[in-house]
Each structure stands twice: as structure tokens, then as C-alpha cells.
Amino acid sequence: MTKNTPAREATAAGEPRWLRGGELTAWMSMARVMSRLLPALERELERDAQLNWMEYHVLAMLSEQVRHTIRMSVLADRASSSLSRLSHVVRRLEHQGFVRREPDPEDGRYTLAILTPEGYEKLVASAPAHVEAVRRMVLDPLEPGELEALRPVLDRIHAAVEAEERGGR
């Protein structure tokens, strides 16, 4: 068995593959990070920028697009969000003047999300404190070389989650 092949212990029919030893401690460490990191970053965003996590990331993703414009369906996929949830987020951002929506001129069945100049200014003003929080909580605690080792691990976990969401196992 290679290091990239998950260990599959033989189990009795229907017996769960219980987490053992290092698996359990690694999972508990990851669960602690997942349950605390996002809320901590969101508290900082709300305090410093009056934006929640999803609002900030919608602005950031729009800022990276050509003409700061993207189809809502594509944005929902990139934000790991349902189109319905994204629509609520974009509606709040519209009310603040940070985003506008309009029909896609290439195909009217789609709606475009467009970052306004005010939205871009909000993002530019909000980014330094958010990036500092990310550095302080995620990057600074890592030793040299750990960041490079962490990315492929996180990418494989992300791919497994995406496969699960698509119904694959």
C-alpha cells in the first residue's frame, strides 16, 4: 500500500471503520481548527469591515474577475455556495451599493454580478486587516516549509469533499 492510498481495514459486514490512534487525534485537531478559524476570521471582518465572511469573499472574488464581473452561477460554484444563498448575500451587498446585478448580454438566461467602484473601495479598505488576521492565525504559526507541505494535503481533502458532493465515493 502506498502512502497516497487510504488504509482500508477489513471489517465485519456493516462495521464502521472507526478512527483509531493517529487518525482520531489528527481528525480532532482538524475539527478544532474548522470550528474556530472561520468564526474567528468572521468576527474580525465584522468588527473591522462590517462584512461577514461570505460578503467579503464575494467582493474579493469579483475583484479578481475581468471587468469585476462574473455570472452568478459561476460565482456560487467558486464560493462553494448554493445559488439561493449567494443571491441573498449579493442582495445585501446590492443594498449597500457594493455590487449590482444585470442580465448577461451574451445569454439573458444568466445574471451577472458586478463589483461597483464603491464595492472595490470597500474591499481595498477591508483587505489589510483581513490579510493581517489570516497571517496571524494561519500563516505565522507555521514553520518554514510547512505551508508548501500543507497545500497539497488541503487540495486532496478539498477534492474528496467535492467528489462526495457530486455523489462519488
Secondary structure, DSSP 8 states (H G I E B T S, - for coil): --TTS-------TT------HHHHHHHHHHHHHHHHHHHHHHHHHHHHHS--HHHHHHHHHHHTSGGGEEEHHHHHHHTT--HHHHHHHHHHHHHTTSEEEEE-TT-TTSEEEEE-HHHHHHHHHHHHHHHHHHIIIIITTS-TTHHHHHHHHHHHHHHHHHHHHTT--
